[in-house]
Structure formats: C-alpha cells, structure tokens
Amino acid sequence: MEFNQDTFENNYDVGDEIGSGHFAVVKRCTHSATGTQYAAKFIRKRRGGGRKGAKMEDIKKEIEILKYIKHPNVISLHDVYDTKNEVILVLELVSGGELFEYISEKDKLSEEEACRFLVQILEGVKHLHDKHIAHLDLKPENIMLLNHNSQNIKLIDFGLAQKIDPKSDIRAMMGTAEFVAPEVVSYEPLSLATDMWSIGVITYILLSGASPFLGDNKQETYHNITAIIYEFDDEYFSGTSELAKDFIQKLFVKDCRKRAKVDDCLNHPWIKPKEKQHEDVRKSAVINID
Ligand SMILES: Nc1cc2c(nn1)-c1ccccc1CC2
C-alpha cells in the first residue's frame, strides 16, 4: 500500500484533542491550502516486541475497511500519512460530541428521539453488514453527533472492525464489557450478529439511561450477559411502549442465528413509521396486481 511521502505537518495545522481510541489520539486539524477542517487520528505504531502501539496489520485493516465504506452515517477517510512512529488517518470532522455525552446530559430520550438516532445507526450498520463488515465495538462512545445542534450521527472507530466471511472463524476477546455479546464472552465465533446485540444494549441505554447487563465488576457483567440476566425495571421503563421492549428483546437472543438482523430491525414496527408500512403494502399490492 503506498502512502503520501509528503509530511502531514506540511499540509495541516493541528488543533485541540477531540477524542482517543486504541493506541490513538484524535485532534482537530485544518488543511492549510483549503482551510477545510478534519479529524486527524494519530495511531501509535507498535515498535519491536513491545505491547504498546497498534500492529501495522491492524492499522492497515482499519484503513482498508474505511476506504471500502461510504455512507452518510459512517465516518469517511480523506487521507493517510505514514511516519516513523505513527500512522495518521485524516478523517471527516464530526464535532457534535459523543452520543454518550448527549444521553448523559438528557438522562434519557423520548422514544421518538431514540428512534431518530437508532434509524441512522441501523442504516450505517446495514451499509457495513451488506458488505460483510462487522464493527465489533458499537457503543455510545463510538457514535458521534455531526454537530451540537444536529440529530445526525456518524459511526466512528473501526479499530476492531473485521471483514466477516463464512469460512473465517473470528474469535477474540474485544470490545467494552457491558456492550459485548455472549459469543464474545464465551470466546465463540463472532459475526455480524455480534453488532446487533450491541445495538440492543445501545437502545436500552437510549431509552432508560441505564445499562442492562452492567454488574459491580467485569465477572458479574459477563455472567449477566451469558445468562441474559436483565430486566425492564419499572423505575426506568414504566412509560416505555411494548413495541420498544419487543425491539430490544429480539436482539438479546443468545443464539446468533435467531438474533434479529439489521433488516429485521429496520422493518420492526417500532422503527418503521406506520405510514411507511402502509406505503410499502400499497407498493407491493400494485406490483402483485400487474
Ligand atoms: N477512536 C476514535 C475516537 C474518535 C474518532 N475516531 N476514532 C473521531 C473520528 C472523527 C472525528 C472525531 C473523532 C473523535 C473521537
């Protein structure tokens, strides 16, 4: 893979830090020639046999995946620079902060607002899954608002993303404890369904502000996940619709094959607006008659 031999510093002015990730720090930056703002993700390379820094193969995988996807709800890659100690990804700037912060400020969201975010998350994940790519680290911290007053979101941080092909058997202890699916905890094969479980956790948090499987320590959290121990506590869910709970229940399914897929979620009555359902019925009716 060829990279720019030109230096990053020659082309960009670096600004304040706006985030961080696996062995990475993300800073706002400005393209000197055009004034356009981007997010520069500085990924430290692993040197020698050390454990610090990212392996070059993982960095290249993140770059390949980012180059392969283009969707309004997924962060886009603009350029890449390779230096002695780090690789710099020049990414589309999103500056509305993490969805996580937005929920914390509002404690919990109305079902309408949660749905507006979820449809975008599902559309972004559908784009990935249609290309057999699993994000594998979906959580509110990796969902950014485009800007402070917009409801637009973008999925970020493809540092753990993997191309899932039926032959390959991906097992890895990854992701953040409270969001990982049972197959991650049990070190069984991961798949696109692994993302769907995480979407269930995100939905539960959007609607309640509480985390469904979080225990007092990691072991307890992992036990809650593999035993699927959670509840819709009246303290948080007394006003929540049965449809919303049904949407979540279809995702908290241990058997990956039976877990709702991204298209099932997009067509779930809680997500697909009523009028849209009639529209689809009308369209299919016309096709049948002809
Ligand atoms: N681990 C992270 C973390 C972040 C980002 N990417 N990876 C990011 C990407 C584009 C714009 C803004 C950010 C900040 C947070």
The ligand as an ORCA input file, in Angstrom:
! r2SCAN-3c Opt
* xyz 0 1
  N     -11.199      6.151     18.418
  C     -11.667      7.244     17.773
  C     -12.167      8.310     18.525
  C     -12.654      9.409     17.827
  C     -12.582      9.384     16.423
  N     -12.101      8.305     15.758
  N     -11.641      7.263     16.444
  C     -13.056     10.509     15.666
  C     -13.159     10.418     14.278
  C     -13.631     11.506     13.549
  C     -13.997     12.670     14.214
  C     -13.868     12.787     15.599
  C     -13.374     11.697     16.336
  C     -13.140     11.837     17.801
  C     -13.272     10.565     18.525
*
